[in-house]
Amino acid sequence: MSRYLIQSTIDFHFLHSSPINGDVTWTPSLQTALVYGLISDEEQLSQLAADHCDRGCYAVVDLDNIPEPR
């Protein structure tokens, strides 16, 4: 099972569910995104991107497939 984050390519914020009210929102904090923004289902990933991201203005970060630094 993969773990994904959605990141804006405009301001580099991460999409996550608010711990206060459950609404989907953006955060500049990677730590917050890792706690509240991890997505494991590819269908959910596609739906969140379609609902909350401008076309072509986001990147999907696959946390389980990060290349080793050289």
Secondary structure as UniProt FT lines:
FT   STRAND          4..8
FT   TURN            9..11
FT   STRAND          14..17
FT   TURN            19..21
FT   STRAND          24..27
FT   HELIX           30..36
FT   HELIX           42..52
FT   TURN            55..56
FT   STRAND          58..62
FT   TURN            63..64
//
